[in-house]
Amino acid sequence: MKIMDEDEFYEKVANLILDQTISTTEREIFLKVKNNLGENMELKKVVELLKMQLSPLAIRMELSNHVILFYQELSSQFLDRGGRDQKISIPPY
């Protein structure tokens, strides 16, 4: 699977901002993310912040369908690249 680069990430965020099916809360989160990218924040850091902000909505099952798909894509692409998403292996007994 091809890892999402900054341009692709920015394009997906921009499309989600314009998506009429997402909530106002989701749109505000994506606008902040877009501003962070504009301030030359590192993509990995922006993704971490985005996932942190979307997680409470995901737990409460308040994400719109398009945001769910994007959130799942982020989780699969940025999983195991350090930070809190790192997988932990537990050896069998």
Residue, then its C-alpha position, 0 to 999 in steps of 0.5 A: m500500500k502506498i503511504m499517503d504523502e503531504d499533498e495527498f493528505y492536504e487534498k483529502v483534508a480540503n475535500l472533507i472541509l468542502d463535504q456537506t455531509i460532515s458535521t460542523t465539529e468535524r469541519e472545524i477540526f479539519l480547518k485547524v489541520k489545514n492551518n497547521l499544514g500551512e504553518n509547515m508543521e510536519l505531516k506526522k505531527v499533524v496526523e497525530l493531532l488530527k487523530m487525537q482530535l477525532s478519537p473522542l468523536a470516533i469513540r462516541m460514534e459521532l463521525s460521519n461516513h466520509v470521516i470514518l473512511f479517512y480516519q481508518e485510512l490514517s490509522s492503517q497508514f500511520l500505525d506502527r510509526g512511533g507514538r501512541d499508535q505503536k503495536i505492542s507484542i505480548p509473547p504467548y505463555 
